[in-house]
Amino acid sequence: MSVWRRHRAELRLSLRMTVAGLAAFLLGHLLGLPQAYWAVLTAVIVMQANVGASFEATLDRLIGTLGGAVWGVAVATVMPHAGLAALALALTVTLAPMALVGAFRPTYRVASITAIIVLLSARTQQVGALTSAVDRVLDIGLGGVVALAVALLVLPARAHALLAETAGDALELMAQHVVTLLEGVSAGPEALGTSALGDRIRAAVARVEAAAEEAARERGHWLTDAPDPQPLVRTMRRLRHDLTMVSRAVAEPLPAPARSTLEEPAARAAAGIAALLRGAASALAARTPPPALAAAGRALADYDAAMAEVRRRGLTHDLPGDAVGRIFGLAFALEQLGHDLEDLADRVRELAQRPAAREEAGP
């Protein structure tokens, strides 16, 4: 069971690829396609981790195949290619524009392959270029349709579920990071090893952005009625930026006069924020309402009160300008973080409005 939980995305994808390849093989032979293995290859190649990505890959491959087939037929029909020199020239004319298309749109590189197959098979297999083109389009089309059907019917993985999972992973890392950073009020974050965690958060947010693009494709192709993923992505970016500001503010331990007043409220704020981030991660995974903001809000309010005490007692008057800037920069960063946590709660609430049963479980 633990292996399934850790690798469920990979295991589901491998099952869908196997089913799609076998289904394409059987259908290709039932339909009498002369080279049904192209349908099998296409079904395996275009199968992706979720429905949205599979649909996009299928569409790109069909468009590229059709374009390459049409161009290959045109060149084979217009240009004689009986001799070696003539064939080389025809191949150049066939390949050059398709390669240019593939250079600008890598997802259409199959156009070059299709055009070459149409041109060369018409000569080597003694079949007409049009017949070769039609066979190729049918093979690719069958493989793409089979792959899309399997993606929709066999343990389907929706991109919005992947988005929730990747966002939850990023929030868990942020929860760890905020605790470590605010320990830096007295120790300095480098001594606590925060750089590596910051890099992991950056990579996690990048995965959220990639999942959001796939979720947007599902929405664009009417494969889901889930909410627009971009607001959640913007919130994740702002939270990462807030933590970056906190990291800069505690680049060195805060000066002793202010540190003694701010250290304990900072620790409480870290605990409250971390609990809220972890609660939001769990809520995203379960499609439930967000956790209450009250505890984190009280902790941040306590930190504001401690900052007011620092100002009242004039604890920053004799400090260097850089130290003063970091003290007030930390207060500003935590204030912004509080606002963005409220925004995160709104985003989690939006996702929770859709019943979990209507979305497949995440990969």
Secondary structure, DSSP 8 states (H G I E B T S, - for coil): -HHHHHSHHHHHHHHHHHHHHHHHHHHHHHTT-TTTHHHHHHHHHH--SSHHHHHHHHHHHHHHHHHHHHHHHHHHHHS---SHHHHHHHHHHHHHHHHHHHHH-GGGTHHHHHHHHHHHHHHHS---HHHHHHHHHHHHHHHHHHHHHHHHHSS---HHHHHHHHHHHHHHHHHHHHHHHHHHHHH-GGGGTHHHHHHHHHHHHHHHHHHHHHHHHHHHTTS-----SHHHHHHHHHHHHHHHHHHHHTSS---HHHHHHHHHHHHHHHHHHHHHHHHHHHHHHHT-----SHHHHHHHHHHHHHHHHHHHTTTTTTS-HHHHHHHHHHHHHHHHHHHHHHHHHHHHHHHHTS-GGGS----
